Amino acid sequence: MVSIKKKFSEFGGISVEEVRTRLEEIESVFNSLMEKLKERELSFEELIDDPTVVEVLEALEKAGAIEITGDEKIKLVKEVPLEELEIEVDLPIEEVWDKIEELEEAGGKLVTEVKLVKRYYVEIMEVELEAIQKALEIAEEYTDEESLLESTISGVAKSALAQVILALVKEIRRKDELLDVLLSMEPINFEGDKATMRIYFDEDAIEDLLKELQTLGYLKVKGNRIWFY
């Protein structure tokens, strides 16, 4: 996908139709939410399960406009203009392929989203990028291009997540605590100049990666304890 993140007011110079449509949706949701919040506190059950609603609420919370009360209701604590909210507009790349250059000039980034699961199309028991590349070169003879691309992306994502785990284990030596910290960080973003990799994962994927790190000699996991070899 292509992602542009900036204050709502800073989108004014972008004329791409898909961006304008998305901004109109955000503005509509913002106006509806603010109208309700000015009257009373809202429970989460009252809100539509819509990604745009969630996005606007997150932007309001980040701006300090709302807070969650003790009885799990959303309370307006100050009014913040829509123009001041930081908004992220995500667009499927296939819908704006011919406008990539214009979107990049406006600050857009290509975002690769990776969902790490226990199984891969090509199983690669490595976490070092160089070793992954060698394994993929061998795999080229036995798999199709789509599977290879999937495995390349998964391999890079797995390597990146492994480095995060190894860094955390320097301070955290209990597996349950490590799992809690990692899950609270999900998704993890790795930012480049013009692209971002966004890694999604669950507890099973982490457990699987811990086993690989142990097999490869990076970590020792026994019961709830984790330490370096």
N, CA, C and O of each residue as an XYZ file, in Angstrom:
916
protein
N       0.847     -1.185      0.000
C       0.000      0.000      0.000
C       0.885      1.239      0.000
O       2.097      1.145      0.195
N       0.273      2.402     -0.220
C       0.958      3.689     -0.119
C       0.366      4.422      1.070
O      -0.854      4.516      1.200
N       1.221      4.942      1.936
C       0.764      5.607      3.149
C       1.300      7.032      3.208
O       2.482      7.277      2.968
N       0.411      7.967      3.532
C       0.806      9.366      3.740
C       0.345      9.772      5.132
O      -0.834      9.653      5.464
N       1.278     10.249      5.940
C       0.958     10.625      7.320
C       1.378     12.067      7.562
O       2.557     12.403      7.452
N       0.416     12.912      7.891
C       0.700     14.321      8.186
C      -0.545     14.951      8.794
O      -1.581     14.297      8.908
N      -0.448     16.219      9.185
C      -1.624     16.910      9.694
C      -2.665     17.043      8.585
O      -2.330     17.160      7.406
N      -3.932     17.023      8.989
C      -5.019     17.098      8.012
C      -4.871     18.338      7.132
O      -5.113     18.277      5.926
N      -4.476     19.454      7.729
C      -4.352     20.705      6.971
C      -3.265     20.631      5.906
O      -3.302     21.380      4.930
N      -2.288     19.725      6.087
C      -1.161     19.635      5.157
C      -1.479     18.805      3.916
O      -0.660     18.706      3.003
N      -2.675     18.209      3.888
C      -3.087     17.438      2.713
C      -3.655     18.338      1.617
O      -3.973     17.865      0.526
N      -3.784     19.629      1.904
C      -4.453     20.539      0.982
C      -3.882     20.564     -0.423
O      -4.628     20.736     -1.387
N      -2.575     20.394     -0.558
C      -1.953     20.488     -1.873
C      -1.983     19.208     -2.674
O      -1.459     19.165     -3.787
N      -2.588     18.159     -2.131
C      -2.633     16.870     -2.833
C      -3.950     16.756     -3.587
O      -5.025     16.818     -2.990
N      -3.858     16.589     -4.899
C      -5.070     16.572     -5.725
C      -5.489     15.167     -6.148
O      -6.486     15.011     -6.853
N      -4.754     14.154     -5.735
C      -5.087     12.776     -6.119
C      -6.492     12.434     -5.623
O      -6.800     12.581     -4.440
N      -7.329     11.979     -6.538
C      -8.742     11.744     -6.229
C      -8.925     10.777     -5.067
O      -9.767     11.003     -4.198
N      -8.142      9.702     -5.046
C      -8.289      8.697     -3.989
C      -7.972      9.277     -2.609
O      -8.591      8.906     -1.612
N      -7.007     10.184     -2.566
C      -6.666     10.840     -1.299
C      -7.794     11.764     -0.871
O      -8.180     11.773      0.298
N      -8.322     12.540     -1.807
C      -9.409     13.468     -1.481
C     -10.639     12.720     -0.970
O     -11.302     13.163     -0.031
N     -10.936     11.577     -1.601
C     -12.086     10.768     -1.170
C     -11.887     10.273      0.257
O     -12.809     10.309      1.071
N     -10.673      9.811      0.550
C     -10.370      9.308      1.897
C     -10.470     10.424      2.932
O     -10.966     10.201      4.036
N     -10.010     11.604      2.587
C     -10.082     12.738      3.509
C     -11.526     13.135      3.786
O     -11.866     13.516      4.906
N     -12.365     13.047      2.778
C     -13.787     13.352      2.968
C     -14.428     12.361      3.931
O     -15.255     12.741      4.759
N     -14.042     11.080      3.822
C     -14.556     10.065      4.740
C     -14.123     10.368      6.174
O     -14.917     10.270      7.110
N     -12.856     10.736      6.329
C     -12.330     11.056      7.660
C     -13.032     12.278      8.239
O     -13.378     12.300      9.421
N     -13.242     13.292      7.407
C     -13.917     14.508      7.871
C     -15.344     14.211      8.311
O     -15.806     14.745      9.320
N     -16.042     13.368      7.566
C     -17.415     13.004      7.907
C     -17.471     12.285      9.254
O     -18.319     12.587     10.093
N     -16.565     11.337      9.450
C     -16.526     10.589     10.718
C     -16.160     11.524     11.865
O     -16.754     11.445     12.940
N     -15.193     12.404     11.649
C     -14.780     13.361     12.681
C     -15.956     14.231     13.118
O     -16.206     14.389     14.313
N     -16.674     14.790     12.155
C     -17.808     15.663     12.478
C     -18.879     14.918     13.255
O     -19.446     15.456     14.206
N     -19.162     13.678     12.854
C     -20.171     12.871     13.536
C     -19.755     12.559     14.972
O     -20.556     12.671     15.900
N     -18.494     12.167     15.144
C     -17.998     11.841     16.485
C     -17.998     13.065     17.396
O     -18.422     12.980     18.549
N     -17.533     14.185     16.891
C     -17.460     15.394     17.711
C     -18.842     15.861     18.130
O     -19.030     16.328     19.254
N     -19.801     15.738     17.239
C     -21.178     16.128     17.567
C     -21.704     15.302     18.742
O     -22.350     15.836     19.643
N     -21.423     14.004     18.725
C     -21.880     13.122     19.808
C     -21.104     13.359     21.096
O     -21.687     13.395     22.180
N     -19.778     13.521     20.974
C     -18.940     13.685     22.167
C     -19.194     15.008     22.882
O     -18.975     15.108     24.090
N     -19.648     16.013     22.162
C     -19.968     17.293     22.797
C     -21.208     17.167     23.677
O     -21.391     17.934     24.622
N     -22.057     16.193     23.357
C     -23.292     16.001     24.113
C     -23.091     15.107     25.333
O     -23.658     15.362     26.395
N     -22.268     14.044     25.176
C     -22.114     13.081     26.276
C     -20.922     12.175     26.018
O     -20.321     12.186     24.944
N     -20.599     11.387     27.044
C     -19.550     10.383     26.896
C     -20.093      9.209     26.082
O     -21.286      8.908     26.138
N     -19.223      8.554     25.335
C     -19.639      7.441     24.482
C     -18.991      6.143     24.941
O     -17.824      6.117     25.333
N     -19.770      5.067     24.884
C     -19.210      3.745     25.156
C     -18.717      3.155     23.838
O     -19.184      3.535     22.765
N     -17.780      2.232     23.928
C     -17.235      1.619     22.714
C     -18.307      0.823     21.971
O     -18.252      0.688     20.749
N     -19.288      0.293     22.719
C     -20.347     -0.505     22.098
C     -21.217      0.336     21.168
O     -21.832     -0.193     20.243
N     -21.268      1.641     21.413
C     -22.094      2.522     20.588
C     -21.463      2.823     19.234
O     -22.150      3.230     18.297
N     -20.170      2.625     19.137
C     -19.456      3.026     17.928
C     -19.479      1.937     16.875
O     -19.447      0.746     17.187
N     -19.534      2.360     15.632
C     -19.500      1.419     14.511
C     -18.105      0.815     14.418
O     -17.105      1.518     14.564
N     -18.043     -0.487     14.175
C     -16.753     -1.165     14.020
C     -16.194     -0.838     12.639
O     -16.282     -1.632     11.703
N     -15.620      0.349     12.547
C     -15.131      0.867     11.266
C     -13.698      1.361     11.464
O     -13.432      2.096     12.415
N     -12.768      0.972     10.582
C     -11.377      1.414     10.722
C     -11.228      2.932     10.753
O     -10.335      3.454     11.421
N     -12.103      3.648     10.032
C     -12.008      5.110     10.012
C     -12.363      5.697     11.369
O     -11.741      6.663     11.810
N     -13.358      5.120     12.032
C     -13.733      5.567     13.379
C     -12.565      5.365     14.333
O     -12.234      6.250     15.123
N     -11.948      4.198     14.253
C     -10.795      3.890     15.109
C      -9.657      4.870     14.838
O      -9.013      5.361     15.766
N      -9.419      5.149     13.561
C      -8.327      6.060     13.188
C      -8.558      7.458     13.740
O      -7.635      8.082     14.263
N      -9.780      7.950     13.626
C     -10.089      9.293     14.127
C      -9.969      9.340     15.647
O      -9.450     10.310     16.199
N     -10.446      8.299     16.325
C     -10.328      8.246     17.788
C      -8.866      8.236     18.224
O      -8.496      8.902     19.191
N      -8.038      7.479     17.506
C      -6.608      7.436     17.833
C      -5.966      8.805     17.636
O      -5.129      9.225     18.435
N      -6.360      9.501     16.568
C      -5.816     10.836     16.308
C      -6.254     11.819     17.394
O      -5.466     12.659     17.829
N      -7.510     11.712     17.829
C      -8.018     12.577     18.896
C      -7.302     12.298     20.214
O      -6.966     13.221     20.956
N      -7.075     11.025     20.495
C      -6.384     10.661     21.740
C      -4.943     11.167     21.723
O      -4.446     11.684     22.723
N      -4.285     11.016     20.587
C      -2.898     11.474     20.459
C      -2.805     12.987     20.638
O      -1.807     13.498     21.147
N      -3.847     13.696     20.220
C      -3.868     15.154     20.342
C      -4.325     15.612     21.721
O      -4.357     16.809     22.003
N      -4.680     14.652     22.583
C      -5.124     14.990     23.930
C      -6.545     15.493     23.993
O      -6.932     16.137     24.968
N      -7.340     15.207     22.958
C      -8.713     15.706     22.899
C      -9.690     14.816     23.650
O     -10.733     15.288     24.103
N      -9.369     13.542     23.787
C     -10.263     12.616     24.481
C      -9.477     11.806     25.504
O      -8.249     11.738     25.454
N     -10.203     11.197     26.429
C      -9.608     10.278     27.390
C     -10.599      9.167     27.681
O     -11.801      9.323     27.468
N     -10.091      8.050     28.168
C     -10.943      6.923     28.531
C     -11.205      6.991     30.027
O     -10.267      7.011     30.824
N     -12.472      7.026     30.412
C     -12.834      7.139     31.824
C     -12.718      5.787     32.520
O     -12.480      4.761     31.883
N     -12.890      5.808     33.838
C     -12.783      4.580     34.624
C     -13.810      3.538     34.256
O     -13.563      2.343     34.418
N     -14.962      3.965     33.761
C     -15.996      3.007     33.349
C     -15.936      2.732     31.846
O     -16.941      2.376     31.230
N     -14.742      2.901     31.264
C     -14.479      2.546     29.864
C     -15.352      3.320     28.877
O     -15.886      2.750     27.925
N     -15.489      4.616     29.115
C     -16.204      5.467     28.169
C     -15.257      6.530     27.614
O     -14.259      6.888     28.239
N     -15.598      7.020     26.426
C     -14.769      8.019     25.758
C     -15.301      9.403     26.112
O     -16.472      9.708     25.887
N     -14.425     10.231     26.666
C     -14.825     11.558     27.129
C     -14.042     12.635     26.387
O     -12.822     12.544     26.246
N     -14.753     13.653     25.915
C     -14.106     14.788     25.259
C     -13.573     15.731     26.333
O     -14.342     16.211     27.166
N     -12.273     16.001     26.325
C     -11.678     16.882     27.336
C     -11.295     18.244     26.754
O     -11.178     19.225     27.488
N     -11.103     18.301     25.446
C     -10.877     19.589     24.795
C     -11.153     19.445     23.306
O     -10.997     18.367     22.733
N     -11.561     20.533     22.697
C     -11.845     20.508     21.264
C     -10.575     20.807     20.471
O      -9.890     21.803     20.708
N     -10.285     19.929     19.537
C      -9.128     20.105     18.655
C      -9.639     20.144     17.220
O     -10.353     19.230     16.808
N      -9.302     21.165     16.452
C      -9.767     21.241     15.057
C      -9.252     20.058     14.241
O      -8.148     19.562     14.468
N     -10.057     19.623     13.303
C      -9.648     18.523     12.431
C      -8.330     18.848     11.737
O      -7.490     17.969     11.546
N      -8.153     20.098     11.365
C      -6.949     20.511     10.634
C      -5.668     20.249     11.424
O      -4.590     20.127     10.841
N      -5.788     20.163     12.759
C      -4.607     19.973     13.604
C      -4.306     18.506     13.887
O      -3.252     18.185     14.436
N      -5.215     17.619     13.519
C      -5.011     16.197     13.802
C      -4.047     15.572     12.809
O      -4.079     15.876     11.616
N      -3.187     14.692     13.317
C      -2.283     13.942     12.441
C      -3.039     12.732     11.906
O      -3.532     11.905     12.672
N      -3.121     12.642     10.600
C      -3.918     11.617      9.934
C      -3.023     10.763      9.041
O      -2.082     11.263      8.424
N      -3.328      9.476      8.984
C      -2.611      8.586      8.071
C      -3.585      8.074      7.016
O      -4.588      7.439      7.340
N      -3.283      8.352      5.769
C      -4.109      7.891      4.651
C      -3.403      6.717      3.985
O      -2.302      6.866      3.455
N      -4.043      5.549      4.015
C      -3.491      4.346      3.391
C      -4.290      4.010      2.140
O      -5.520      3.965      2.174
N      -3.586      3.775      1.035
C      -4.240      3.469     -0.235
C      -3.657      2.191     -0.825
O      -2.436      2.043     -0.884
N      -4.516      1.257     -1.267
C      -4.011      0.048     -1.935
C      -3.195      0.438     -3.158
O      -3.635      1.250     -3.971
N      -2.022     -0.134     -3.286
C      -1.110      0.281     -4.354
C      -1.691      0.033     -5.742
O      -1.385      0.768     -6.681
N      -2.533     -1.007     -5.880
C      -3.095     -1.300     -7.198
C      -4.079     -0.220     -7.656
O      -4.353     -0.098     -8.850
N      -4.615      0.570     -6.704
C      -5.558      1.628     -7.059
C      -4.859      2.920     -7.480
O      -5.456      3.761     -8.153
N      -3.597      3.077     -7.085
C      -2.899      4.339     -7.367
C      -1.545      4.105     -8.034
O      -0.643      4.938     -7.942
N      -1.416      2.964     -8.703
C      -0.128      2.604     -9.292
C       0.403      3.678    -10.236
O       1.606      3.936    -10.269
N      -0.482      4.300    -10.999
C      -0.048      5.304    -11.976
C       0.176      6.677    -11.339
O       0.514      7.640    -12.028
N      -0.016      6.760    -10.020
C       0.152      8.050     -9.328
C       1.216      7.972     -8.232
O       1.310      8.858     -7.382
N       2.014      6.901     -8.263
C       3.016      6.678     -7.222
C       3.971      7.861     -7.095
O       4.254      8.322     -5.989
N       4.464      8.348     -8.230
C       5.441      9.441     -8.194
C       4.853     10.680     -7.537
O       5.509     11.326     -6.719
N       3.616     11.011     -7.895
C       2.958     12.186     -7.317
C       2.761     12.011     -5.817
O       2.942     12.955     -5.047
N       2.385     10.791     -5.401
C       2.166     10.522     -3.982
C       3.478     10.557     -3.202
O       3.510     11.032     -2.066
N       4.549     10.062     -3.797
C       5.859     10.108     -3.129
C       6.327     11.548     -2.950
O       6.902     11.894     -1.918
N       6.079     12.382     -3.954
C       6.451     13.798     -3.852
C       5.666     14.485     -2.738
O       6.127     15.468     -2.157
N       4.471     13.958     -2.445
C       3.633     14.524     -1.386
C       3.961     13.931     -0.014
O       3.312     14.250      0.982
N       4.974     13.067      0.025
C       5.372     12.479      1.306
C       4.899     11.062      1.514
O       5.042     10.514      2.607
N       4.333     10.456      0.477
C       3.845      9.087      0.602
C       4.974      8.077      0.674
O       6.045      8.282      0.103
N       4.724      6.980      1.386
C       5.696      5.890      1.493
C       5.044      4.585      1.070
O       3.858      4.362      1.314
N       5.823      3.733      0.438
C       5.349      2.388      0.138
C       5.429      1.570      1.418
O       6.466      1.548      2.082
N       4.349      0.905      1.762
C       4.302      0.109      2.989
C       4.079     -1.348      2.631
O       3.107     -1.693      1.959
N       4.986     -2.200      3.085
C       4.824     -3.642      2.924
C       4.340     -4.210      4.243
O       5.039     -4.124      5.252
N       3.152     -4.789      4.243
C       2.610     -5.388      5.459
C       2.854     -6.887      5.416
O       2.535     -7.553      4.431
N       3.420     -7.405      6.488
C       3.754     -8.824      6.558
C       3.082     -9.429      7.773
O       3.226     -8.922      8.886
N       2.354    -10.503      7.568
C       1.744    -11.247      8.667
C       2.571    -12.499      8.886
O       2.538    -13.422      8.072
N       3.311    -12.534      9.980
C       4.133    -13.700     10.270
C       3.278    -14.791     10.892
O       2.582    -14.558     11.880
N       3.333    -15.970     10.313
C       2.621    -17.136     10.835
C       3.626    -18.266     11.008
O       4.808    -18.102     10.704
N       3.166    -19.394     11.486
C       4.098    -20.472     11.806
C       4.667    -21.149     10.573
O       5.760    -21.713     10.627
N       3.947    -21.103      9.468
C       4.403    -21.791      8.261
C       4.695    -20.802      7.148
O       4.028    -19.772      7.047
N       5.667    -21.094      6.326
C       6.014    -20.261      5.183
C       5.912    -21.104      3.916
O       6.010    -22.329      3.974
N       5.717    -20.451      2.771
C       5.647    -21.180      1.506
C       6.960    -21.907      1.227
O       6.962    -23.013      0.687
N       8.070    -21.283      1.594
C       9.373    -21.944      1.535
C       9.939    -21.881      2.939
O      10.156    -20.788      3.462
N      10.184    -23.018      3.563
C      10.656    -23.025      4.943
C      12.135    -22.664      4.978
O      12.946    -23.343      4.347
N      12.501    -21.618      5.696
C      13.884    -21.164      5.768
C      14.286    -21.059      7.234
O      13.801    -20.187      7.955
N      15.167    -21.944      7.671
C      15.579    -21.958      9.065
C      16.771    -21.022      9.271
O      17.856    -21.472      9.638
N      16.577    -19.749      9.041
C      17.646    -18.773      9.230
C      17.036    -17.465      9.718
O      15.854    -17.204      9.494
N      17.842    -16.647     10.381
C      17.393    -15.305     10.744
C      18.372    -14.237     10.264
O      18.044    -13.051     10.293
N      19.564    -14.631      9.826
C      20.509    -13.668      9.265
C      20.157    -13.416      7.801
O      19.926    -14.359      7.044
N      20.115    -12.147      7.404
C      19.689    -11.795      6.047
C      20.553    -12.453      4.976
O      20.025    -12.909      3.962
N      21.856    -12.510      5.176
C      22.737    -13.114      4.178
C      22.434    -14.599      4.008
O      22.423    -15.114      2.890
N      22.191    -15.279      5.123
C      21.876    -16.702      5.057
C      20.514    -16.932      4.412
O      20.323    -17.903      3.680
N      19.571    -16.040      4.686
C      18.246    -16.138      4.066
C      18.366    -16.010      2.551
O      17.735    -16.762      1.809
N      19.176    -15.056      2.095
C      19.351    -14.853      0.661
C      19.909    -16.097     -0.008
O      19.456    -16.472     -1.089
N      20.887    -16.744      0.617
C      21.464    -17.962      0.055
C      20.421    -19.074     -0.011
O      20.352    -19.814     -0.992
N      19.612    -19.185      1.041
C      18.572    -20.209      1.054
C      17.547    -19.965     -0.040
O      17.060    -20.907     -0.666
N      17.220    -18.701     -0.271
C      16.250    -18.363     -1.314
C      16.801    -18.655     -2.703
O      16.055    -19.063     -3.594
N      18.089    -18.453     -2.893
C      18.702    -18.765     -4.187
C      18.579    -20.256     -4.493
O      18.329    -20.644     -5.634
N      18.753    -21.081     -3.473
C      18.579    -22.526     -3.649
C      17.111    -22.844     -3.928
O      16.793    -23.684     -4.769
N      16.212    -22.149     -3.198
C      14.778    -22.421     -3.330
C      14.235    -22.041     -4.697
O      13.194    -22.552     -5.110
N      14.929    -21.144     -5.413
C      14.460    -20.703     -6.731
C      14.234    -21.878     -7.679
O      13.384    -21.808     -8.568
N      14.986    -22.946     -7.492
C      14.887    -24.092     -8.391
C      13.650    -24.940     -8.110
O      13.276    -25.783     -8.925
N      13.023    -24.722     -6.974
C      11.962    -25.639     -6.564
C      10.612    -24.969     -6.319
O       9.666    -25.640     -5.906
N      10.501    -23.670     -6.561
C       9.246    -22.991     -6.257
C       8.933    -21.963     -7.333
O       9.813    -21.571     -8.098
N       7.672    -21.524     -7.393
C       7.295    -20.534     -8.397
C       7.613    -19.123     -7.896
O       7.963    -18.931     -6.731
N       7.484    -18.134     -8.797
C       7.886    -16.768     -8.471
C       7.050    -16.178     -7.343
O       7.580    -15.477     -6.481
N       5.743    -16.456     -7.341
C       4.876    -15.894     -6.307
C       5.262    -16.417     -4.928
O       5.332    -15.655     -3.964
N       5.515    -17.732     -4.841
C       5.918    -18.315     -3.566
C       7.259    -17.760     -3.122
O       7.478    -17.514     -1.936
N       8.164    -17.562     -4.090
C       9.492    -17.052     -3.757
C       9.409    -15.618     -3.241
O      10.097    -15.266     -2.283
N       8.573    -14.789     -3.866
C       8.402    -13.415     -3.410
C       7.833    -13.396     -1.999
O       8.286    -12.633     -1.145
N       6.832    -14.247     -1.763
C       6.235    -14.342     -0.430
C       7.286    -14.719      0.603
O       7.326    -14.161      1.699
N       8.137    -15.674      0.240
C       9.165    -16.136      1.165
C      10.248    -15.089      1.376
O      10.778    -14.958      2.480
N      10.581    -14.339      0.325
C      11.573    -13.275      0.460
C      11.103    -12.242      1.472
O      11.850    -11.863      2.374
N       9.867    -11.789      1.322
C       9.312    -10.789      2.235
C       9.222    -11.352      3.647
O       9.592    -10.680      4.610
N       8.729    -12.590      3.774
C       8.614    -13.214      5.092
C       9.981    -13.400      5.728
O      10.145    -13.219      6.935
N      10.971    -13.765      4.903
C      12.320    -13.970      5.426
C      12.916    -12.695      5.984
O      13.501    -12.702      7.068
N      12.773    -11.597      5.253
C      13.282    -10.310      5.719
C      12.550     -9.886      6.990
O      13.170     -9.405      7.938
N      11.218    -10.065      7.007
C      10.428     -9.694      8.183
C      10.823    -10.532      9.391
O      10.935    -10.022     10.506
N      11.031    -11.819      9.156
C      11.414    -12.712     10.253
C      12.772    -12.320     10.816
O      12.970    -12.331     12.031
N      13.704    -11.973      9.940
C      15.030    -11.537     10.381
C      14.930    -10.266     11.224
O      15.584    -10.145     12.260
N      14.104     -9.322     10.769
C      13.943     -8.062     11.496
C      13.342     -8.304     12.875
O      13.800     -7.736     13.866
N      12.303     -9.159     12.936
C      11.670     -9.454     14.217
C      12.627    -10.200     15.139
O      12.621     -9.982     16.351
N      13.447    -11.075     14.571
C      14.431    -11.809     15.373
C      15.415    -10.846     16.032
O      15.799    -11.042     17.185
N      15.824     -9.809     15.304
C      16.749     -8.829     15.875
C      16.100     -8.075     17.033
O      16.770     -7.747     18.013
N      14.799     -7.798     16.925
C      14.075     -7.148     18.021
C      14.056     -8.061     19.241
O      14.297     -7.613     20.362
N      13.768     -9.350     19.019
C      13.732    -10.313     20.122
C      15.091    -10.403     20.810
O      15.169    -10.367     22.038
N      16.154    -10.518     20.030
C      17.495    -10.644     20.605
C      17.873     -9.402     21.407
O      18.550     -9.504     22.430
N      17.438     -8.234     20.947
C      17.717     -7.000     21.688
C      16.956     -6.977     23.011
O      17.490     -6.537     24.029
N      15.708     -7.452     22.997
C      14.892     -7.457     24.214
C      15.400     -8.455     25.241
O      15.333     -8.206     26.445
N      15.910     -9.593     24.761
C      16.375    -10.637     25.680
C      17.581    -10.171     26.497
O      17.889    -10.766     27.530
N      18.256     -9.133     26.057
C      19.355     -8.577     26.852
C      18.848     -8.056     28.194
O      19.586     -8.026     29.178
N      17.572     -7.642     28.222
C      16.981     -7.087     29.440
C      15.897     -7.982     30.034
O      15.647     -7.941     31.239
N      15.255     -8.787     29.194
C      14.117     -9.601     29.643
C      14.489    -11.074     29.574
O      14.851    -11.569     28.507
N      14.406    -11.775     30.688
C      14.816    -13.178     30.723
C      13.660    -14.129     31.037
O      13.875    -15.323     31.244
N      12.441    -13.604     31.071
C      11.259    -14.445     31.286
C      10.438    -14.474     29.997
O      10.129    -13.430     29.422
N      10.090    -15.676     29.554
C       9.399    -15.803     28.272
C       8.035    -15.134     28.291
O       7.659    -14.476     27.321
N       7.281    -15.290     29.384
C       5.943    -14.696     29.419
C       6.015    -13.173     29.343
O       5.179    -12.535     28.703
N       7.020    -12.597     30.000
C       7.193    -11.142     29.949
C       7.610    -10.701     28.548
O       7.143     -9.679     28.046
N       8.488    -11.474     27.924
C       8.922    -11.166     26.556
C       7.742    -11.192     25.593
O       7.612    -10.309     24.745
N       6.881    -12.204     25.719
C       5.699    -12.308     24.857
C       4.789    -11.102     25.036
O       4.298    -10.535     24.060
N       4.562    -10.708     26.302
C       3.693     -9.561     26.577
C       4.245     -8.286     25.943
O       3.499     -7.510     25.347
N       5.553     -8.076     26.074
C       6.175     -6.869     25.521
C       6.072     -6.862     23.997
O       5.725     -5.842     23.402
N       6.373     -7.996     23.366
C       6.321     -8.072     21.906
C       4.909     -7.854     21.381
O       4.712     -7.125     20.409
N       3.926     -8.484     22.020
C       2.542     -8.348     21.559
C       2.040     -6.916     21.736
O       1.203     -6.450     20.963
N       2.551     -6.217     22.753
C       2.160     -4.818     22.946
C       2.770     -3.912     21.876
O       2.279     -2.809     21.640
N       3.839     -4.381     21.231
C       4.521     -3.602     20.183
C       3.927     -3.841     18.801
O       4.232     -3.099     17.867
N       3.090     -4.857     18.650
C       2.573     -5.280     17.341
C       1.506     -4.309     16.826
O       0.604     -3.951     17.582
N       1.581     -3.865     15.546
C       2.614     -4.223     14.566
C       3.888     -3.409     14.763
O       3.843     -2.289     15.272
N       5.021     -3.973     14.359
C       6.300     -3.282     14.436
C       6.622     -2.689     13.069
O       6.563     -3.380     12.052
N       6.961     -1.407     13.056
C       7.292     -0.725     11.804
C       8.802     -0.559     11.663
O       9.485     -0.164     12.608
N       9.311     -0.864     10.473
C      10.704     -0.599     10.143
C      10.696      0.427      9.015
O      10.269      0.136      7.898
N      11.176      1.632      9.323
C      11.061      2.759      8.404
C      12.287      2.909      7.509
O      13.424      2.806      7.970
N      12.040      3.153      6.225
C      13.087      3.527      5.286
C      12.804      4.921      4.769
O      11.834      5.551      5.189
N      13.638      5.416      3.861
C      13.432      6.762      3.328
C      12.127      6.874      2.547
O      11.407      7.864      2.668
N      11.824      5.846      1.738
C      10.629      5.898      0.899
C       9.714      4.697      1.088
O       8.729      4.546      0.366
N      10.034      3.848      2.050
C       9.216      2.650      2.247
C       9.217      2.247      3.712
O      10.122      2.589      4.474
N       8.178      1.510      4.083
C       8.025      1.013      5.447
C       7.631     -0.449      5.393
O       6.809     -0.846      4.567
N       8.218     -1.253      6.275
C       7.756     -2.629      6.441
C       7.006     -2.700      7.766
O       7.545     -2.348      8.815
N       5.779     -3.149      7.709
C       4.926     -3.242      8.895
C       4.677     -4.719      9.184
O       4.052     -5.414      8.383
N       5.165     -5.196     10.325
C       5.128     -6.629     10.625
C       4.054     -6.931     11.668
O       4.070     -6.398     12.777
N       3.123     -7.800     11.281
C       2.086     -8.282     12.193
C       2.437     -9.704     12.624
O       2.993    -10.475     11.842
N       2.117    -10.044     13.851
C       2.435    -11.385     14.337
C       1.539    -11.711     15.520
O       0.910    -10.826     16.099
N       1.488    -12.993     15.873
C       0.733    -13.409     17.045
C       1.645    -14.236     17.943
O       2.827    -14.414     17.647
N       1.094    -14.733     19.030
C       1.902    -15.477     20.004
C       2.501    -16.737     19.399
O       3.645    -17.083     19.694
N       1.736    -17.428     18.551
C       2.250    -18.654     17.925
C       3.470    -18.363     17.054
O       4.432    -19.130     17.048
N       3.425    -17.246     16.318
C       4.553    -16.891     15.453
C       5.800    -16.591     16.281
O       6.908    -16.961     15.892
N       5.622    -15.921     17.424
C       6.765    -15.626     18.298
C       7.341    -16.915     18.867
O       8.556    -17.109     18.886
N       6.446    -17.806     19.336
C       6.901    -19.091     19.885
C       7.699    -19.856     18.832
O       8.736    -20.446     19.134
N       7.210    -19.838     17.606
C       7.884    -20.544     16.519
C       9.263    -19.944     16.252
O      10.228    -20.672     16.020
N       9.350    -18.619     16.287
C      10.623    -17.947     16.044
C      11.600    -18.189     17.194
O      12.802    -18.315     16.964
N      11.101    -18.253     18.420
C      11.965    -18.567     19.563
C      12.577    -19.960     19.411
O      13.743    -20.174     19.743
N      11.777    -20.905     18.903
C      12.297    -22.256     18.671
C      13.400    -22.233     17.618
O      14.411    -22.923     17.755
N      13.203    -21.432     16.560
C      14.225    -21.328     15.518
C      15.506    -20.701     16.063
O      16.608    -21.151     15.751
N      15.350    -19.656     16.882
C      16.518    -19.007     17.469
C      17.283    -19.973     18.369
O      18.509    -19.914     18.466
N      16.541    -20.861     19.024
C      17.190    -21.869     19.861
C      17.893    -22.913     18.987
O      19.023    -23.309     19.276
N      17.222    -23.356     17.922
C      17.814    -24.341     17.011
C      19.095    -23.812     16.374
O      20.054    -24.557     16.171
N      19.099    -22.515     16.061
C      20.255    -21.899     15.407
C      21.350    -21.485     16.389
O      22.398    -20.984     15.984
N      21.102    -21.696     17.679
C      22.141    -21.436     18.670
C      22.220    -20.022     19.193
O      23.233    -19.634     19.775
N      21.162    -19.235     18.995
C      21.165    -17.869     19.507
C      20.715    -17.815     20.963
O      21.311    -17.117     21.784
N      19.651    -18.565     21.272
C      19.035    -18.507     22.590
C      18.848    -19.898     23.172
O      18.852    -20.899     22.456
N      18.687    -19.933     24.477
C      18.284    -21.152     25.172
C      16.963    -20.848     25.861
O      16.862    -19.884     26.619
N      15.958    -21.663     25.601
C      14.642    -21.476     26.205
C      14.296    -22.727     26.995
O      14.250    -23.827     26.443
N      14.053    -22.558     28.284
C      13.685    -23.691     29.127
C      12.619    -23.240     30.100
O      12.861    -22.390     30.957
N      11.417    -23.824     29.959
C      10.307    -23.383     30.793
C       9.992    -21.933     30.498
O       9.724    -21.565     29.354
N      10.024    -21.113     31.531
C       9.732    -19.690     31.364
C      11.004    -18.844     31.326
O      10.937    -17.615     31.352
N      12.152    -19.499     31.265
C      13.425    -18.783     31.275
C      14.037    -18.715     29.876
O      13.955    -19.665     29.097
N      14.649    -17.576     29.579
C      15.338    -17.379     28.301
C      16.704    -16.769     28.585
O      16.823    -15.847     29.392
N      17.724    -17.281     27.927
C      19.050    -16.680     28.066
C      19.862    -16.957     26.805
O      19.502    -17.813     25.997
N      20.957    -16.225     26.649
C      21.838    -16.423     25.501
C      22.725    -17.637     25.730
O      23.105    -17.940     26.862
N      23.053    -18.332     24.634
C      24.015    -19.433     24.736
C      25.380    -18.867     25.116
O      26.343    -19.620     25.257
